[in-house]
Amino acid sequence: MFNFDAERFLRIQDGAVAQAQALRPHIAGLVENGAQNIFLLGTGGAAILMEPAADLLRKRSAFPVFTEFTAELNIDGSVHLGSNSIVVIPSLSGTTKESIELLETAQKAGAHVIVLTGHANTPLAQKADKAFVNFAEDDTSCESFYIQSYAIAHAIMAARGELENAQALYQELDQLPQVLLSVKQQFESEAAQIATHIQNMDYHIIAGAGNTWPEAHYYGMCILEEMQWIRTRPVHASHFFHGTLEILEKDVSVLLYKGEDAYRPLVERVENFAKQYTNELIIFDTAKFDMSDLSPTARAYASPIALATMMERMSAHLESLRNHPLTTRRYYKRVAY
């Protein structure tokens, strides 16, 4: 595969699985000892990566879960944030300004603060009540954060008797590193073709639904916009027909993210409409790939993780074709803001 180190990838994602295995009993213990709600937070892209786990809890658990904009929570707090709260803050660098302030806000409220980070010797890791450290970099952090945040949600549900066959599911999800590597290998040729096709396009509508929507949002905002300076319009498939459809024309690019959860038909509705009006429709579909080690239930959970690992392959080709390294920035952490 182009510009890819398989051993490094497996080492990082195996580390994420190890942290997931440590998170499960820690979270279960907090729930069993009286925790009454959880805040899955973070700043920017890291916050978006918490959304599949948060949405799972919203729909399948009676345990209250909150996702807030960190900057807003720092300004005005929340009546739900208190001594019986679990607060999870993901930050790859461990130095994100708003997240450091949030940690202090949460601890003042008496909450138990968990930090997911790539670096131990950082303000967030050192100040957390409990830090789970798994080294990763931008090209591997999505999968790592998805794996760990799902472990948190599943542990809450299991502790409350809301998750069937929990141990069997854990065993499946703990095999994800090898499964994801296989997905990369299967997608490599197509990734190169798609990157070649879109390299000079300056605008994309990007849509998903259910647990694929956060990855669509993330890839548009954090990769194409931040790292490639390409304008995008991430839109949830449910909202597509309440505004965005009116800007669809023959040459407008539409990127669709199809997973395997219950909300796949919402993306297919956009697909069926878009293909009538544009010749620039590209579909990223996890169902195409052999993930034979996973049951349908596990595949549904893994959909955003598989999409993230696919998008890394496309990004690797895109940055080369455009001669625009993913690390190049004009403003982000370059100027005061």
N, C-alpha and C positions, 0 to 999 in steps of 0.2 A: 504493500500500500504506500501511496505517495506521502512522504514526509511524516512518517508515523512509526512509533516505537511500541510494538506490541507488549514487550516485557514491562515497560514503564506504565502503560495503560493498565495492565492486569495488576501490577503492584499497587497502583493508586486505588483502583476499584475494589481489590481485595481488602485494602485498608478501610474503605467505606463499609464493606460488609462486616469487618471486625468491629467497627464503631457501632454499627446497627445491632450487632449481637450484645454489645455492652449497654447500649441505650435501652433495649427492651426491658431488662430487669430494673434498671434505674427508674424508668418511667412508671412501670408497674408498681414499684414501691411507693412512689409519690402518690399515685392514685389510691392505692390501698391505705395510705396514711392520711387521707383526707383532702387531697387536692380537689378543687371544685371547678376549675376551668383551665384552659391553656390559651396562650397567645403565641401564634406562629408569626414572627415578625421579620426583621431584616430591613435592609435598605436597598432600593433599586432592584437589580436582577436577582440578588439573593432572596429578596422577599417574594418575587414572582415564583421562584423555584419551590417555595413552601406551599403553593396553592393546591397542587393535587392532593397532598396530605390533608390540608385544611378542608378542602371540598369533600373528601371522603368522610371526615368527622362530621361535617355539617349534615350530610345526607344519610349516614349510616350509624351515627352514634348520638346518644342523648347527652353526651358530655359537651358542655359549651366550649366552642372554639372561636377565637377572635383573630382577625387579620386587620391590621391598621396601617396607615402610613406612619412610619416612624416619626417623621418630623411633626406630624399633627399630635401624636401621642405625647411627644416631649413638651408640646405647648400646653395642652389642656388635660392630659391624663385620661382616665376612664374610671367610671364607678365600678367596673368589673375587675379592675386590677387591684389585688390585695394580697394578704398573707396566705391565701389558699390558691394562689395562681401559680401556674408554671409558665415561664416566659422562655421561649426559644429564639435565640438570635444567631442566624447564620452570617458569617463574614469570612470570606476566603482569606483576606489580608489580616483580619483581626485588629484593624486600625481604623475602620470606618467611623468618621466623626459622629454622625447622627446615632449610630448604634452604640457607641460608647456612652453618649448622653442617655440613651434609652436604658442601658444597663443600670446606670445610676438611678434613673427614675423608677425602674422596676424594683430595685433593691430597697429604695427608700419606702416603697409601698409594702415591703415585706415579702415580695414574690421570690420564688426559687428560680434563679436565672441559669439557663443552660446555654452555652455557646458552642456552636459548630464552626470550626475554623481549620485553616490549613497550617497554622503556625502557633506554637505554644508560647513563645517568648514575645507576646503582644499584649496590649492593654486589655482587650476583651477576654482573652484566654486567662490572664492572670487575675482578673477581677471577678470572673464568673463564679457562681456557686459550684458549678460543675462544667468543665470544658472537655469536649470530645474533639481531638485533634487528628486530622487526616490530611497530610500534605497533598495538595493538588494545585494545578494551575488553571488558567482560563479554559484550556482545551479539554480538561478532565473534571472540572468542578461541577458541572450540571449533573452528571450521573451520580457523583459523590453526594451531593446535597439531596437529590431525589431519593436515593437509597436510604439515607439517614432519616429524612423527614417521614418517609413511609413507615420506617421502623417505629417512630414515635407514635404515629396514628394507630398502627396495628397493636402496639403494646397497650395503649389506652383501651381500645376496643376489647382486646383479649382479657384484660384485667376486669372489665365490666361484663364479661360474658356475651359480648356483642360480635365476636369474630369466631366463625366456625372453622374447625380444623386448623387452628392457629399454627401449631408446630409443623404440620405438613406444608403450610404456606411459607413459613419461614425457611424451611429447607429448600423450597423452590427458589425463593427470592435470593437466597444466599449463593445460588449458582449464577447469578446475573453477570458477573464479570466475563465469564467464558461465553455466555449467550450474547452479550453485547459485542464482544470481539467478533463473533461469527456474523452478526448483523453488519458490522463495518465491512467485513470481507465481502459479504453478499452485495452490499450497496456501492462498493468502491467504483466500479465502472460507470454506473448510473450517475453517481455523484460528480464524476469528472465531466460527463456529458451535460448534465444540468448546469454546472458551473460555467462551462464553455458557452452554453446557450444564453445565460442571463448576465454574463459578465459586464455588458455595456448598458444594461437596463438601469434606469435611474429611479424607478418607482415600482413598488409591489404592494398589492393588497394581500394580507396574510390572515387566514382564518382557521379556527379550530373550535372544538366544543368539548365539554366534559374535561377529562384530564389532559387532553391535547391542547386546549386553549392556552394554558400558561406557557407551554413551549412555543406556540405560535407567537404569543406576545413577547416572550423573552428573545426569540431569535430576531424578530423585527427590530425591537428596541436596542438590545444589547450587542447584537452582532452586526446586522446590516446597517443600522444607523450609527451606533457608536464606533464600531471597528472597521466599517467600510464606507461610511458617509453616504449611504444610499437611503433615500426617502422611502418610508413604508407607512402602511395603514393597517396595523393589526386590528382585527375586528372579530368579536365572537360571532360564531355562525348564527346564533339567534338574533343578533343585531344587524346582520348583513342586509336583511330585507326591510330595514327601517332606516334607510339612508344611503348606505354604501352602494347598494345595487345600482343607483342612478348614475354613478360615475364609471360604470362598466362599459367599455367600448372594445372594438375589434383587437387593438394592440395593447390593452391594459393587462399587465401581468397579475395573475392570481395564484397564490401558493396555498394549497390546502393541506392540513395536517389531519390525517385519519388514523384513529386508534381503534381499540377493540373493546371499549366500554359501551355502556348502554346508549351513549349519546352520539355514536357514529352516524345514525340517520340524519342528524342535524347538519353534519358536514356534507353528507351525500345530497342533501337538498340544495346546498350551495353549489355543489359540483354539477348537478343536473341543470341548474339555472345558468351557471357561468359558461358551460360549454356551448350554449346556444349563442353567446354574444361575444366571446373573446376566443382568439386562437392562441392565447398565451396562458393556458391553464396547466399547472404542474401539481401533481398529487403525490404527497409523501404518505405512504400507507404501510403501517407496520404489519398488516395481515399478509403481505406479500412474502414475508421472510420466514425461513425455517427457524423456529425457536422450539424445537420438538421436546426439549427438556421441561417446558413449561405447560401447565394446564391452562385452559381458557381463562380461569379466574386470575391466575398469575400473569398471563399475557395482557389482560386488561389493565392490571396495575402497572405493568411494565411499559405500557404504550408511550408515555411521555419520556421515559428513560431511553427507550429504543429510538425515538425520534431525535432526542438530543445527541445520541451517539451517531446517528445518520448525519445530522447537521454539521457535526465536527468534520466529517469527511468532505462535505460540500464546501465548508469554510476553508479547509486546507487547500483545495484547488482554487477557490475563488480569490484568496489573497495572492496566490502566485500569478494567476492569469491577469489580475488587475494591477499587479506590482504595488500592492497596498498591504503591508504587513498588518496583521490583526492587532499588533501592539501600538500602531501609530495613532496618536491623538492630537487634536488641536487644542482642546480646552480641558478635557477630563484629567484631573490631577496635574494639570499643567499651569493653570492660572487660578487666581482667587475667585471664588464664587460662593 
